[in-house]
Amino acid sequence: MENLLIVDDNPDIRQQLKWGLGEQYEILLAGDVPQGLAIFKKQQPRVVILDLGLPPHENSSVEGFRCLAEMLDHNPTAKIIMLTGNSERENALQAIQMGAYDFYPKPPILNELKVILGRAFHLANIEEQNRALQRSLELKSTVAGGIIGQCAEMQTVYTTIKKVASSDVPIMITGESGTGKELVARAIQEASLRKSGPFIPINCGAIPENLLESEFFGHEKGAFTGAHATVQGKLQYAHKGTLFLDEIGELPVNLQVKLLRFLQEGTIQRVGGREDIQVDTRTICATNVDILKAINEGKFREDLYYRIGVITIDLPPLRERGDDILLLAHYYLRLFNDEHKKRVRRFGAAALSFLKCYEWPGNVRELRNRVQRAVIMSDSSAIEPADLGCNNNQLQQPEPSKDIISLKEARDKAEREVISAAIERQHGNILKAAEELEISRPTLYDLMKKHNFIDGNRKAEAGLGES
């Protein structure tokens, strides 16, 4: 059974909660802050019920806040439910901002509290599974270049990286913008025999066409107006390393011819030069356009495509990666908490719903930017949709489930089950059943009428004894 720590200075409340929750949880009891903290640090319960008013300051929230802060400092993932009086609502809200999971008014109603506890333990389990996956993936990061993901498609990517890294075969990486194509290219470089060499990226779509040739091959002094000195090109800088040509689909056709010649012969000539320069580099290309369509439209050379695409690695869009979305979100939450010295501990329920339902047109790059924004903008311990830059139109409301019941229905169901079990144990003896339930016989009759055990006029026909 899961450990549940209850910290309350009222022995009656402690015993009531122990009696009511003892069948579901291993109950740990404490009456003050030192005792509560000692048990918390030793037993490591994932969920705590904590009273705000604790000795020696029972009439204020000082000790409750101190205990909450120390517990969360020791274990930021703990789910702490604050017990509060009606006059302590503002303090309870402050506790939520400090990182408490929820608050509940005194005196506690067991059936309602059980629902809150069930949600808290469920969330704690999910978060622990996510952390386990993160630790597992971080162990693999030396092979996968720090790429995070555990879906089947990403596992295929990891396997391909391992297989192709040791050779110099040209690689084509395809995928939508923001899916991490350059990360994959760097991962291949890091796992290859060229890892000590340079990694030279060129974005073919970001350089003006009239400058591309000089950027690729370099130029001799006096080759054109403004060429005051000989300049080495990016291809030559990639000697003994890896050349990464991003957005290769944007490369002008006339330059595609010169790139093909370089790939075939391994030599370049600077603009304005006549000397062949030997360059030993591995080429990895990436694109977010449909290359085959570009070939049919005459925008991309077919012979170049077959030269650069010996092996193709296709990166899936983030919206198709399932639980990887939350895995990445929690990874970036930790990353940016450290970077910006913040204490944002979790995503709120609505934020988690947004993360799962949003289409992510900008893919991993967009997710990273939104989580960074959220960490910076959040004023509490939990990220909400507004912190992620989400508007109301982007919040997808789930379809109502037939399995969801109201709190009143849950309480009625629990009452019916408890009453039925007591009557059965006492073989229909109402007096003894009432004594077992610690209520009066008239109260039990009223509850039986409420739940249609009898209709009030037919007690004798119900076969129930009263003695």
KETOR-813238 format. One record per residue (C-alpha): residue number from 0; z, x, y. Coordinates in pm, whole numbers, plus 50000, padded with zeros to 5 digits. Example, Ala and Ser with C-alpha at 12.3 -4.5 7.8 and 13.67 -1.06 7.14 Angstrom:
# residues 2
<node seq="0" z="50780" x="51230" y="49550"/>
<node seq="1" z="50714" x="51367" y="49894"/>
//
This chain:
# residues 467
<node seq="0" z="50000" x="50000" y="50000"/>
<node seq="1" z="49940" x="50103" y="50362"/>
<node seq="2" z="50239" x="50223" y="50567"/>
<node seq="3" z="50334" x="49998" y="50862"/>
<node seq="4" z="50592" x="50129" y="51110"/>
<node seq="5" z="50799" x="49873" y="51304"/>
<node seq="6" z="50995" x="50008" y="51604"/>
<node seq="7" z="51227" x="49743" y="51753"/>
<node seq="8" z="51590" x="49752" y="51862"/>
<node seq="9" z="51649" x="49393" y="51742"/>
<node seq="10" z="51764" x="49407" y="51376"/>
<node seq="11" z="51679" x="49037" y="51327"/>
<node seq="12" z="51317" x="49093" y="51428"/>
<node seq="13" z="51295" x="49404" y="51210"/>
<node seq="14" z="51423" x="49214" y="50907"/>
<node seq="15" z="51204" x="48911" y="50978"/>
<node seq="16" z="50893" x="49129" y="50993"/>
<node seq="17" z="50995" x="49327" y="50687"/>
<node seq="18" z="51049" x="49004" y="50491"/>
<node seq="19" z="50723" x="48850" y="50609"/>
<node seq="20" z="50499" x="49158" y="50575"/>
<node seq="21" z="50662" x="49346" y="50290"/>
<node seq="22" z="50428" x="49211" y="50022"/>
<node seq="23" z="50121" x="49350" y="50202"/>
<node seq="24" z="50251" x="49675" y="50352"/>
<node seq="25" z="50502" x="49951" y="50290"/>
<node seq="26" z="50741" x="49877" y="50579"/>
<node seq="27" z="50901" x="50163" y="50777"/>
<node seq="28" z="51177" x="50059" y="51021"/>
<node seq="29" z="51315" x="50225" y="51335"/>
<node seq="30" z="51551" x="50097" y="51604"/>
<node seq="31" z="51486" x="50348" y="51883"/>
<node seq="32" z="51232" x="50602" y="52010"/>
<node seq="33" z="51368" x="50922" y="51845"/>
<node seq="34" z="51388" x="50752" y="51506"/>
<node seq="35" z="51045" x="50593" y="51550"/>
<node seq="36" z="50878" x="50921" y="51649"/>
<node seq="37" z="51040" x="51108" y="51362"/>
<node seq="38" z="50911" x="50855" y="51107"/>
<node seq="39" z="50570" x="50840" y="51277"/>
<node seq="40" z="50519" x="51216" y="51261"/>
<node seq="41" z="50645" x="51244" y="50903"/>
<node seq="42" z="50482" x="50939" y="50741"/>
<node seq="43" z="50163" x="50925" y="50958"/>
<node seq="44" z="50123" x="50543" y="50956"/>
<node seq="45" z="49787" x="50431" y="51089"/>
<node seq="46" z="49927" x="50109" y="51238"/>
<node seq="47" z="50251" x="50060" y="51435"/>
<node seq="48" z="50431" x="49756" y="51579"/>
<node seq="49" z="50616" x="49885" y="51886"/>
<node seq="50" z="50861" x="49700" y="52111"/>
<node seq="51" z="50825" x="49774" y="52484"/>
<node seq="52" z="51198" x="49739" y="52560"/>
<node seq="53" z="51390" x="50003" y="52365"/>
<node seq="54" z="51732" x="50167" y="52409"/>
<node seq="55" z="51876" x="50311" y="52621"/>
<node seq="56" z="51662" x="50110" y="52866"/>
<node seq="57" z="51620" x="49781" y="52680"/>
<node seq="58" z="51548" x="49586" y="52999"/>
<node seq="59" z="51257" x="49803" y="53110"/>
<node seq="60" z="50939" x="49940" y="52953"/>
<node seq="61" z="51021" x="50308" y="53013"/>
<node seq="62" z="51106" x="50394" y="52653"/>
<node seq="63" z="50823" x="50185" y="52509"/>
<node seq="64" z="50568" x="50366" y="52726"/>
<node seq="65" z="50719" x="50703" y="52637"/>
<node seq="66" z="50702" x="50627" y="52267"/>
<node seq="67" z="50344" x="50499" y="52297"/>
<node seq="68" z="50231" x="50812" y="52484"/>
<node seq="69" z="50393" x="51052" y="52237"/>
<node seq="70" z="50252" x="50867" y="51936"/>
<node seq="71" z="49900" x="50872" y="52077"/>
<node seq="72" z="49934" x="51239" y="52173"/>
<node seq="73" z="50027" x="51312" y="51811"/>
<node seq="74" z="49757" x="51084" y="51664"/>
<node seq="75" z="49504" x="50937" y="51912"/>
<node seq="76" z="49349" x="50721" y="51636"/>
<node seq="77" z="49671" x="50527" y="51558"/>
<node seq="78" z="49653" x="50152" y="51615"/>
<node seq="79" z="49967" x="50054" y="51807"/>
<node seq="80" z="50046" x="49685" y="51862"/>
<node seq="81" z="50297" x="49623" y="52141"/>
<node seq="82" z="50560" x="49349" y="52109"/>
<node seq="83" z="50631" x="49202" y="52453"/>
<node seq="84" z="50833" x="48929" y="52622"/>
<node seq="85" z="50657" x="48669" y="52836"/>
<node seq="86" z="50766" x="48851" y="53153"/>
<node seq="87" z="50614" x="49181" y="53037"/>
<node seq="88" z="50246" x="49086" y="53043"/>
<node seq="89" z="50154" x="49335" y="53319"/>
<node seq="90" z="50330" x="49611" y="53127"/>
<node seq="91" z="50144" x="49509" y="52813"/>
<node seq="92" z="49810" x="49539" y="52993"/>
<node seq="93" z="49912" x="49882" y="53116"/>
<node seq="94" z="49991" x="49976" y="52757"/>
<node seq="95" z="49638" x="49873" y="52656"/>
<node seq="96" z="49499" x="50101" y="52927"/>
<node seq="97" z="49712" x="50384" y="52789"/>
<node seq="98" z="49553" x="50336" y="52446"/>
<node seq="99" z="49753" x="50064" y="52267"/>
<node seq="100" z="49541" x="49863" y="52024"/>
<node seq="101" z="49676" x="49517" y="52116"/>
<node seq="102" z="49987" x="49332" y="52234"/>
<node seq="103" z="50165" x="49029" y="52094"/>
<node seq="104" z="50438" x="48810" y="52250"/>
<node seq="105" z="50786" x="48756" y="52110"/>
<node seq="106" z="50901" x="48587" y="51897"/>
<node seq="107" z="50627" x="48686" y="51650"/>
<node seq="108" z="50451" x="48420" y="51441"/>
<node seq="109" z="50383" x="48588" y="51109"/>
<node seq="110" z="50050" x="48425" y="51027"/>
<node seq="111" z="49906" x="48519" y="51366"/>
<node seq="112" z="50046" x="48871" y="51350"/>
<node seq="113" z="49895" x="48917" y="51003"/>
<node seq="114" z="49549" x="48850" y="51146"/>
<node seq="115" z="49597" x="49117" y="51415"/>
<node seq="116" z="49732" x="49365" y="51160"/>
<node seq="117" z="49441" x="49296" y="50926"/>
<node seq="118" z="49193" x="49376" y="51202"/>
<node seq="119" z="49384" x="49690" y="51301"/>
<node seq="120" z="49390" x="49830" y="50946"/>
<node seq="121" z="49023" x="49736" y="50897"/>
<node seq="122" z="48922" x="49922" y="51213"/>
<node seq="123" z="49138" x="50221" y="51116"/>
<node seq="124" z="48959" x="50235" y="50779"/>
<node seq="125" z="48615" x="50222" y="50940"/>
<node seq="126" z="48704" x="50495" y="51190"/>
<node seq="127" z="48841" x="50716" y="50912"/>
<node seq="128" z="48516" x="50674" y="50717"/>
<node seq="129" z="48319" x="50770" y="51030"/>
<node seq="130" z="48534" x="51078" y="51083"/>
<node seq="131" z="48486" x="51178" y="50718"/>
<node seq="132" z="48109" x="51145" y="50759"/>
<node seq="133" z="48120" x="51350" y="51079"/>
<node seq="134" z="48318" x="51626" y="50908"/>
<node seq="135" z="48075" x="51622" y="50617"/>
<node seq="136" z="47774" x="51642" y="50846"/>
<node seq="137" z="47927" x="51915" y="51060"/>
<node seq="138" z="47962" x="52125" y="50743"/>
<node seq="139" z="47587" x="52084" y="50692"/>
<node seq="140" z="47504" x="52166" y="51055"/>
<node seq="141" z="47446" x="52536" y="50982"/>
<node seq="142" z="47151" x="52431" y="50765"/>
<node seq="143" z="47031" x="52136" y="50973"/>
<node seq="144" z="47068" x="52305" y="51314"/>
<node seq="145" z="47337" x="52068" y="51435"/>
<node seq="146" z="47127" x="51755" y="51375"/>
<node seq="147" z="47357" x="51460" y="51301"/>
<node seq="148" z="47254" x="51186" y="51059"/>
<node seq="149" z="47325" x="51056" y="50710"/>
<node seq="150" z="47056" x="50790" y="50652"/>
<node seq="151" z="46800" x="50842" y="50377"/>
<node seq="152" z="46522" x="50930" y="50623"/>
<node seq="153" z="46729" x="51205" y="50784"/>
<node seq="154" z="46828" x="51342" y="50444"/>
<node seq="155" z="46455" x="51381" y="50375"/>
<node seq="156" z="46419" x="51568" y="50705"/>
<node seq="157" z="46702" x="51807" y="50608"/>
<node seq="158" z="46542" x="51874" y="50271"/>
<node seq="159" z="46203" x="51946" y="50430"/>
<node seq="160" z="46358" x="52185" y="50683"/>
<node seq="161" z="46515" x="52386" y="50401"/>
<node seq="162" z="46187" x="52401" y="50207"/>
<node seq="163" z="45960" x="52508" y="50494"/>
<node seq="164" z="46194" x="52735" y="50691"/>
<node seq="165" z="46136" x="53052" y="50486"/>
<node seq="166" z="45756" x="53041" y="50518"/>
<node seq="167" z="45532" x="53075" y="50824"/>
<node seq="168" z="45331" x="52763" y="50749"/>
<node seq="169" z="45246" x="52562" y="51066"/>
<node seq="170" z="45457" x="52247" y="51112"/>
<node seq="171" z="45376" x="51920" y="51289"/>
<node seq="172" z="45677" x="51710" y="51393"/>
<node seq="173" z="45602" x="51348" y="51480"/>
<node seq="174" z="45823" x="51076" y="51624"/>
<node seq="175" z="45896" x="50872" y="51933"/>
<node seq="176" z="46018" x="51037" y="52251"/>
<node seq="177" z="46388" x="51123" y="52227"/>
<node seq="178" z="46413" x="51137" y="51846"/>
<node seq="179" z="46502" x="51509" y="51843"/>
<node seq="180" z="46175" x="51688" y="51769"/>
<node seq="181" z="46276" x="52007" y="51951"/>
<node seq="182" z="46611" x="52005" y="51765"/>
<node seq="183" z="46422" x="52004" y="51435"/>
<node seq="184" z="46197" x="52287" y="51555"/>
<node seq="185" z="46502" x="52494" y="51651"/>
<node seq="186" z="46665" x="52414" y="51316"/>
<node seq="187" z="46357" x="52551" y="51136"/>
<node seq="188" z="46370" x="52865" y="51351"/>
<node seq="189" z="46744" x="52914" y="51281"/>
<node seq="190" z="46691" x="52883" y="50905"/>
<node seq="191" z="46384" x="53111" y="50899"/>
<node seq="192" z="46331" x="53486" y="50872"/>
<node seq="193" z="46239" x="53478" y="51243"/>
<node seq="194" z="46582" x="53356" y="51356"/>
<node seq="195" z="46649" x="53681" y="51546"/>
<node seq="196" z="46321" x="53643" y="51736"/>
<node seq="197" z="46251" x="53433" y="52047"/>
<node seq="198" z="46205" x="53056" y="52045"/>
<node seq="199" z="45948" x="52972" y="52314"/>
<node seq="200" z="45896" x="52602" y="52397"/>
<node seq="201" z="45597" x="52476" y="52597"/>
<node seq="202" z="45567" x="52112" y="52703"/>
<node seq="203" z="45190" x="52059" y="52703"/>
<node seq="204" z="45224" x="51735" y="52900"/>
<node seq="205" z="45442" x="51875" y="53178"/>
<node seq="206" z="45218" x="52158" y="53307"/>
<node seq="207" z="44919" x="52087" y="53536"/>
<node seq="208" z="44590" x="52131" y="53350"/>
<node seq="209" z="44463" x="52405" y="53585"/>
<node seq="210" z="44772" x="52617" y="53507"/>
<node seq="211" z="44790" x="52560" y="53132"/>
<node seq="212" z="44557" x="52841" y="53025"/>
<node seq="213" z="44744" x="53097" y="53234"/>
<node seq="214" z="45076" x="52960" y="53104"/>
<node seq="215" z="44958" x="52998" y="52745"/>
<node seq="216" z="44768" x="53329" y="52757"/>
<node seq="217" z="44883" x="53498" y="53077"/>
<node seq="218" z="44646" x="53647" y="53337"/>
<node seq="219" z="44531" x="53982" y="53470"/>
<node seq="220" z="44586" x="54094" y="53827"/>
<node seq="221" z="44308" x="53953" y="54046"/>
<node seq="222" z="44192" x="53702" y="53784"/>
<node seq="223" z="44206" x="53425" y="54047"/>
<node seq="224" z="44331" x="53364" y="54397"/>
<node seq="225" z="44704" x="53432" y="54407"/>
<node seq="226" z="44708" x="53645" y="54089"/>
<node seq="227" z="44877" x="53943" y="54254"/>
<node seq="228" z="45002" x="54096" y="53929"/>
<node seq="229" z="44940" x="54091" y="53556"/>
<node seq="230" z="45150" x="53816" y="53394"/>
<node seq="231" z="45231" x="53782" y="53025"/>
<node seq="232" z="45169" x="53437" y="52870"/>
<node seq="233" z="45409" x="53226" y="52667"/>
<node seq="234" z="45221" x="53297" y="52344"/>
<node seq="235" z="45284" x="53669" y="52388"/>
<node seq="236" z="45651" x="53605" y="52468"/>
<node seq="237" z="45674" x="53432" y="52126"/>
<node seq="238" z="45578" x="53754" y="51942"/>
<node seq="239" z="45795" x="53793" y="51628"/>
<node seq="240" z="45947" x="53452" y="51695"/>
<node seq="241" z="45853" x="53083" y="51707"/>
<node seq="242" z="45617" x="52904" y="51945"/>
<node seq="243" z="45703" x="52537" y="51993"/>
<node seq="244" z="45421" x="52328" y="52144"/>
<node seq="245" z="45575" x="51996" y="52246"/>
<node seq="246" z="45349" x="51696" y="52319"/>
<node seq="247" z="45051" x="51877" y="52166"/>
<node seq="248" z="44857" x="51552" y="52189"/>
<node seq="249" z="44841" x="51598" y="52569"/>
<node seq="250" z="44660" x="51933" y="52542"/>
<node seq="251" z="44313" x="51925" y="52708"/>
<node seq="252" z="44021" x="51957" y="52466"/>
<node seq="253" z="43887" x="52280" y="52622"/>
<node seq="254" z="44223" x="52449" y="52566"/>
<node seq="255" z="44241" x="52313" y="52211"/>
<node seq="256" z="43942" x="52535" y="52127"/>
<node seq="257" z="44118" x="52849" y="52252"/>
<node seq="258" z="44442" x="52756" y="52074"/>
<node seq="259" z="44250" x="52708" y="51747"/>
<node seq="260" z="44094" x="53055" y="51787"/>
<node seq="261" z="44438" x="53207" y="51840"/>
<node seq="262" z="44579" x="53031" y="51531"/>
<node seq="263" z="44287" x="53155" y="51319"/>
<node seq="264" z="44273" x="53514" y="51442"/>
<node seq="265" z="44623" x="53585" y="51572"/>
<node seq="266" z="44489" x="53737" y="51895"/>
<node seq="267" z="44473" x="53628" y="52259"/>
<node seq="268" z="44297" x="53737" y="52576"/>
<node seq="269" z="44461" x="53697" y="52914"/>
<node seq="270" z="44274" x="53502" y="53181"/>
<node seq="271" z="44046" x="53756" y="53349"/>
<node seq="272" z="44097" x="54010" y="53069"/>
<node seq="273" z="43877" x="54143" y="52788"/>
<node seq="274" z="44133" x="54310" y="52565"/>
<node seq="275" z="44241" x="54139" y="52243"/>
<node seq="276" z="44621" x="54128" y="52216"/>
<node seq="277" z="44775" x="54086" y="51872"/>
<node seq="278" z="45051" x="53819" y="51859"/>
<node seq="279" z="45263" x="53748" y="51551"/>
<node seq="280" z="45430" x="53409" y="51591"/>
<node seq="281" z="45498" x="53096" y="51395"/>
<node seq="282" z="45365" x="52774" y="51551"/>
<node seq="283" z="45548" x="52443" y="51540"/>
<node seq="284" z="45392" x="52147" y="51718"/>
<node seq="285" z="45530" x="51805" y="51809"/>
<node seq="286" z="45385" x="51481" y="51938"/>
<node seq="287" z="45478" x="51120" y="52003"/>
<node seq="288" z="45116" x="50998" y="52006"/>
<node seq="289" z="44901" x="50884" y="51715"/>
<node seq="290" z="44698" x="51201" y="51653"/>
<node seq="291" z="44458" x="51034" y="51408"/>
<node seq="292" z="44379" x="50771" y="51670"/>
<node seq="293" z="44327" x="51047" y="51929"/>
<node seq="294" z="44087" x="51220" y="51688"/>
<node seq="295" z="43884" x="50898" y="51645"/>
<node seq="296" z="43871" x="50861" y="52024"/>
<node seq="297" z="43750" x="51221" y="52067"/>
<node seq="298" z="44065" x="51330" y="52249"/>
<node seq="299" z="44188" x="51570" y="51982"/>
<node seq="300" z="43998" x="51814" y="51762"/>
<node seq="301" z="44013" x="51737" y="51393"/>
<node seq="302" z="43991" x="52105" y="51291"/>
<node seq="303" z="44291" x="52187" y="51514"/>
<node seq="304" z="44488" x="51898" y="51363"/>
<node seq="305" z="44440" x="52030" y="51010"/>
<node seq="306" z="44531" x="52379" y="51128"/>
<node seq="307" z="44863" x="52283" y="51291"/>
<node seq="308" z="44965" x="52003" y="51055"/>
<node seq="309" z="44988" x="52174" y="50715"/>
<node seq="310" z="45336" x="52018" y="50681"/>
<node seq="311" z="45433" x="51704" y="50874"/>
<node seq="312" z="45791" x="51601" y="50945"/>
<node seq="313" z="45822" x="51242" y="51068"/>
<node seq="314" z="46141" x="51156" y="51258"/>
<node seq="315" z="46253" x="50792" y="51239"/>
<node seq="316" z="46339" x="50602" y="51560"/>
<node seq="317" z="46711" x="50554" y="51618"/>
<node seq="318" z="46690" x="50174" y="51577"/>
<node seq="319" z="46587" x="50227" y="51211"/>
<node seq="320" z="46869" x="50469" y="51127"/>
<node seq="321" z="47143" x="50211" y="51057"/>
<node seq="322" z="47496" x="50352" y="51066"/>
<node seq="323" z="47369" x="50677" y="51219"/>
<node seq="324" z="47390" x="50500" y="51556"/>
<node seq="325" z="47769" x="50470" y="51539"/>
<node seq="326" z="47798" x="50814" y="51379"/>
<node seq="327" z="47612" x="50971" y="51673"/>
<node seq="328" z="47800" x="50759" y="51928"/>
<node seq="329" z="48140" x="50878" y="51800"/>
<node seq="330" z="48013" x="51238" y="51784"/>
<node seq="331" z="47905" x="51225" y="52149"/>
<node seq="332" z="48230" x="51050" y="52244"/>
<node seq="333" z="48428" x="51348" y="52115"/>
<node seq="334" z="48182" x="51597" y="52266"/>
<node seq="335" z="48195" x="51454" y="52617"/>
<node seq="336" z="48570" x="51387" y="52606"/>
<node seq="337" z="48613" x="51763" y="52561"/>
<node seq="338" z="48345" x="51853" y="52814"/>
<node seq="339" z="48474" x="51626" y="53091"/>
<node seq="340" z="48846" x="51657" y="53005"/>
<node seq="341" z="48878" x="51280" y="52946"/>
<node seq="342" z="49096" x="51077" y="52705"/>
<node seq="343" z="48861" x="50795" y="52605"/>
<node seq="344" z="48958" x="50724" y="52245"/>
<node seq="345" z="48729" x="50454" y="52112"/>
<node seq="346" z="48454" x="50199" y="52165"/>
<node seq="347" z="48569" x="49840" y="52225"/>
<node seq="348" z="48444" x="49568" y="51991"/>
<node seq="349" z="48180" x="49445" y="52240"/>
<node seq="350" z="48057" x="49803" y="52297"/>
<node seq="351" z="48023" x="49859" y="51921"/>
<node seq="352" z="47823" x="49536" y="51896"/>
<node seq="353" z="47593" x="49655" y="52176"/>
<node seq="354" z="47544" x="49996" y="52014"/>
<node seq="355" z="47439" x="49832" y="51685"/>
<node seq="356" z="47217" x="49559" y="51833"/>
<node seq="357" z="47039" x="49748" y="52113"/>
<node seq="358" z="46682" x="49862" y="52036"/>
<node seq="359" z="46722" x="50217" y="52180"/>
<node seq="360" z="46371" x="50272" y="52322"/>
<node seq="361" z="46483" x="50619" y="52438"/>
<node seq="362" z="46628" x="50699" y="52094"/>
<node seq="363" z="46894" x="50970" y="52050"/>
<node seq="364" z="46837" x="51108" y="52400"/>
<node seq="365" z="46916" x="50767" y="52550"/>
<node seq="366" z="47224" x="50722" y="52330"/>
<node seq="367" z="47355" x="51063" y="52432"/>
<node seq="368" z="47306" x="50989" y="52802"/>
<node seq="369" z="47467" x="50644" y="52780"/>
<node seq="370" z="47775" x="50773" y="52598"/>
<node seq="371" z="47812" x="51058" y="52848"/>
<node seq="372" z="47790" x="50804" y="53131"/>
<node seq="373" z="48047" x="50583" y="52959"/>
<node seq="374" z="48298" x="50866" y="52913"/>
<node seq="375" z="48267" x="50958" y="53280"/>
<node seq="376" z="48282" x="50599" y="53410"/>
<node seq="377" z="48550" x="50450" y="53182"/>
<node seq="378" z="48893" x="50396" y="53338"/>
<node seq="379" z="49068" x="50306" y="53012"/>
<node seq="380" z="49103" x="50438" y="52659"/>
<node seq="381" z="48823" x="50213" y="52526"/>
<node seq="382" z="48456" x="50207" y="52624"/>
<node seq="383" z="48319" x="49865" y="52717"/>
<node seq="384" z="47952" x="49755" y="52746"/>
<node seq="385" z="47951" x="49795" y="53126"/>
<node seq="386" z="48051" x="50162" y="53085"/>
<node seq="387" z="47738" x="50209" y="52871"/>
<node seq="388" z="47522" x="50060" y="53147"/>
<node seq="389" z="47473" x="49739" y="52951"/>
<node seq="390" z="47402" x="49414" y="53134"/>
<node seq="391" z="47481" x="49066" y="53003"/>
<node seq="392" z="47121" x="49008" y="52890"/>
<node seq="393" z="47146" x="49307" y="52655"/>
<node seq="394" z="47453" x="49173" y="52475"/>
<node seq="395" z="47341" x="49002" y="52157"/>
<node seq="396" z="47564" x="48717" y="52055"/>
<node seq="397" z="47610" x="48695" y="51677"/>
<node seq="398" z="47532" x="48376" y="51493"/>
<node seq="399" z="47848" x="48179" y="51414"/>
<node seq="400" z="47948" x="48234" y="51053"/>
<node seq="401" z="48049" x="47953" y="50822"/>
<node seq="402" z="48315" x="48186" y="50683"/>
<node seq="403" z="48493" x="48218" y="51019"/>
<node seq="404" z="48789" x="47983" y="51061"/>
<node seq="405" z="49010" x="47918" y="51359"/>
<node seq="406" z="49368" x="48043" y="51381"/>
<node seq="407" z="49497" x="47684" y="51344"/>
<node seq="408" z="49293" x="47640" y="51025"/>
<node seq="409" z="49429" x="47969" y="50891"/>
<node seq="410" z="49788" x="47862" y="50963"/>
<node seq="411" z="49735" x="47520" y="50802"/>
<node seq="412" z="49586" x="47681" y="50495"/>
<node seq="413" z="49880" x="47921" y="50466"/>
<node seq="414" z="50130" x="47634" y="50504"/>
<node seq="415" z="49958" x="47431" y="50232"/>
<node seq="416" z="49959" x="47724" y="49992"/>
<node seq="417" z="50327" x="47810" y="50054"/>
<node seq="418" z="50442" x="47447" y="50018"/>
<node seq="419" z="50234" x="47388" y="49706"/>
<node seq="420" z="50367" x="47706" y="49542"/>
<node seq="421" z="50732" x="47616" y="49622"/>
<node seq="422" z="50699" x="47262" y="49483"/>
<node seq="423" z="50533" x="47396" y="49169"/>
<node seq="424" z="50807" x="47654" y="49115"/>
<node seq="425" z="51074" x="47382" y="49154"/>
<node seq="426" z="50884" x="47147" y="48917"/>
<node seq="427" z="50842" x="46883" y="49188"/>
<node seq="428" z="51205" x="46883" y="49306"/>
<node seq="429" z="51173" x="46831" y="49684"/>
<node seq="430" z="51534" x="46916" y="49765"/>
<node seq="431" z="51518" x="47249" y="49584"/>
<node seq="432" z="51176" x="47326" y="49729"/>
<node seq="433" z="51309" x="47263" y="50081"/>
<node seq="434" z="51606" x="47492" y="50014"/>
<node seq="435" z="51373" x="47764" y="49889"/>
<node seq="436" z="51161" x="47730" y="50204"/>
<node seq="437" z="51478" x="47729" y="50420"/>
<node seq="438" z="51388" x="47399" y="50588"/>
<node seq="439" z="51536" x="47049" y="50570"/>
<node seq="440" z="51410" x="46790" y="50323"/>
<node seq="441" z="51277" x="46559" y="50604"/>
<node seq="442" z="51087" x="46855" y="50752"/>
<node seq="443" z="50931" x="46926" y="50414"/>
<node seq="444" z="50831" x="46559" y="50380"/>
<node seq="445" z="50669" x="46574" y="50726"/>
<node seq="446" z="50473" x="46886" y="50628"/>
<node seq="447" z="50366" x="46723" y="50302"/>
<node seq="448" z="50236" x="46420" y="50494"/>
<node seq="449" z="50058" x="46652" y="50739"/>
<node seq="450" z="49875" x="46828" y="50457"/>
<node seq="451" z="49804" x="46509" y="50254"/>
<node seq="452" z="50034" x="46588" y="49961"/>
<node seq="453" z="50167" x="46231" y="50007"/>
<node seq="454" z="50081" x="45947" y="50247"/>
<node seq="455" z="50442" x="45854" y="50337"/>
<node seq="456" z="50437" x="45519" y="50158"/>
<node seq="457" z="50377" x="45649" y="49809"/>
<node seq="458" z="50648" x="45910" y="49749"/>
<node seq="459" z="50752" x="45749" y="49423"/>
<node seq="460" z="50396" x="45749" y="49293"/>
<node seq="461" z="50356" x="46115" y="49372"/>
<node seq="462" z="50580" x="46208" y="49080"/>
<node seq="463" z="50814" x="46413" y="49296"/>
<node seq="464" z="51186" x="46430" y="49228"/>
<node seq="465" z="51446" x="46439" y="49504"/>
<node seq="466" z="51758" x="46548" y="49320"/>
//
